[in-house]
């Protein structure tokens, strides 16, 4: 039972797109260029699979790259086949793994209420604690070894467990291989002791679960008869192996959407090899979506010219074809080039250009750069011109002491023995209220009284807090220590308080952002888990989510090219198109034909193909006082000789 | 899908009780021991109508250890329901897909299970008892995330609908158009539009004809018709006198069941029949409901759970016995309580649950097939489990070691070696000891088989007793009864069942049965070889020497007749035989006399029994072991 919305959506698809929607059992690789309508294809396919099997109970699994993409997809499926969306699971691979581990992790000794550590500081403290303890009995271990954490992360991404780490590191000719392996072991033991996982463990542990207990992978296949994987080009080797372990030998109903020209997470393990492996191991039917519905024809041509310089891509890949017919600007305005004398002039010039646009148009503007530093300058330039602007970036933590305290308090309430979280709780409250409580004092008192840290701390601050909103917050907070089920009374009170504060004080921008982010996240968790969500689930979900709010209306969006993945805007400024910036200095150093240089080129490809109406390319002759040549990509695209 | 286990804590008379459920489970026990509490726990936990009057938990549902206890501060009511696959692939894909987020999968056996825990405690803020539902893994940790969504509960209930029929089943209520089965059946009746049209037309014609039959009716109709002229201004309305229903539904809702017992008796509505037939009719109504409507109202793979109290209510003995076959053939899982020994006679031993009320609340005993403990995993244990694959199994996720049947001595010793140096050696060893002891309660299928043939003859009432006395044969039975009467011990009031165990099977099996089901027992056997064999038989069933000594008595002489003569009743017995018409008995030599007595065992015993009741001097001369047993019975444990 599909709706009219579906009929309209399906009716507007091209023949090739329809083929992708309707293809039956078996594996499929859809090579989808930018703006080729892949989201519509994915959602229509899910809707069709569900509608055609309305009296069956199997489910459809869709894995996306971001939560935002998952939300959009789910909302669209809801409008296409209302009532059937219960039969889908749409989310990021990390959130899918978290659910699998909550349900089946017991076989690996994981309790369902595990904590997710998303912040490096937490992880470092955790490792440090383990190192400190081990150092008492093992001479060669010291807390300095916390510096190995990045290497450990790389091992985990590659699904190398502590037992085989030493051998692999030795092969890679790393000195201290045995030591690193030991530290890795300590780190993993610490995580398990705390019933905690980091982001890499989500993938790793799920992989281990499926490999050790094939029956669980079989169970997933039995429940989810069709899988759809979006942005497959950015799958890491570890993620690919997880998918393969889940599919086992014979499962083929895997529908993959990828564009090897848009791989921009090579540094994180993404590689066109995953697409190759998928092609050999799943033998998919290949469907190419080459028609671009997003960009003006000039941009499509430039993109084709640019990417032809890359060699690491699917050989049979066809060039993009422009399909967009309705354009609001004349052809000569589709691409504008803006060279400047130096970086200061570029910042000023771009800011002025944007400021000239009417206010309602500004939310349709995006400024993209290879790195964040240039964005910060342009953001400052825009703010100086009284143009509202936001740099979008994944935020792992709240900005204000208010919301940091709220999160820390809730964590402490559920894990009363957590010593690492305590300073965070104490400091954020100090900053919020101007008090001077020391966390060491709280620890010492708790150890002598036998009461919990939280009770001791509350005792201390209540005495020092005069009547008012903070005292009221503390009163509510105290109430939930014994009864976690009432935790929402505290979050609601904090929201009320923050709303009141931000009305009183319009300068409290950070608080407004945190408040908006908190509300969005709470709403989303409610949708995801239901209104009866317990505190431990709430915290798990909170950790998985980025803490930045949707930008306000009328604001210009500034983002790195990586952040712009999957997005589209009417007016796109790609700035800093100079050698050593885009392409980066590091890529140049490795060589003009290196995989790194190809990734830089794809960065540029992704950046320009975000455009719906107008693309502005800018560069300066001098950056930080050094003379720089215009980017080679400008030449390759045919914009400069 | 069916319910395999229910654990109840702090609910009414139940402090802590756990019981496994079979296809049919029959709870047996005295009044007020907690049978209904078990059924209610099941019903409340699996019923969707929370918050309506008479549903959900209330203040009175909280177990109160003493009179002064406050239900608001006592530990919460907790009910844990497990449903598990008995064999791999028992559950269909549809069910697995639909309930996937609350399923637990054992990755080794590949069997699925679902564990639901309902807790209910006083909520100060809401001012009432508030229930929470949680899905658990086998380590009894609550699942979270998607698994905790409220909608999962609705789906689960859809697959396990519980229907309850109380002991008082009134056909009048159950066959009303608003009742749970009858009403829904009637509403599901589909009449083809063509037939409906015809019926409406025919009804109209008959109505008209009836109105014309008496001029008075016609006149009334016209008079009433004029009222609308007064009420409405714009258009002409109308009123008609309707002697017959307007639509087929009106007729259906009045549908009645009529019945007659024999062809010669008149057809009568159900409510004019006796209570027994009324009660029975409701059971068959349920059956019709399940056959016709269950798949439509629920899911194609739903299993109805029928919770039925006293199915035998108001039925005579033969009918109560016959009822069993009907219950057995009913679809779905059945959970019953009964007070009928006739009904119980037909129930397989393993499906019986003996419910008692003790100092620590309600307890349930039954003939378990497997026994479990929790011990830490280690490599040695895994090896031992592998060594006895048919006997032992270990679940790593919950650390539960399970033994099927009784744990053999060599297996026990092997298991003990697993924890030689283990840090939790003391606890593990204690747990293994407990496992060995508990599994010794196992009664094998062949033992039960040996009782099964005779069980039809044993009155099912032994399962309603408080304690058992095992004797060899019928004459012993008669004389023991008489002596009790003479000693003013009312066996019925004391709840003591006397079993002539040799006639009904093999005494050691009764001893095993008594131990497994928790019946205190005591036995008196002959002094001959057979008697020795019974005692040895009991000793080899894992009873300790001390226990055998305490519970088994023997006559000094080789059998009852020798004993009676040795105890000075020779003349009395001679006289009885003479009175019975055997004049030789007066002078026959002793061994001849004993032969004669043995031939007329039950006859002489019943006459002697009467003398025992009438004459204290005769009573005093009955075997000493009988007197001892009677003295001990009241405090037997």
Interface residues (C-beta under 8 A of the other chain):
Chain A: X56 X57 X58 X59 X86 X89 X98 X99 X102 X103 X104 X106 X107 X111 X112 X113 X212 X213 X214 X215 X216 X218 X219 X222 X223 X485 X486 X528 X529 X530 X531 X532 X533 X534 X536 X537 X540 X541
Chain B: X93 X94 X95 X96 X97 X98 X100 X101 X103 X104 X105 X106 X107 X108 X110 X125 X132 X137 X138 X139 X141 X142 X143 X144 X145 X146 X147 X148 X149 X150 X151 X396 X397
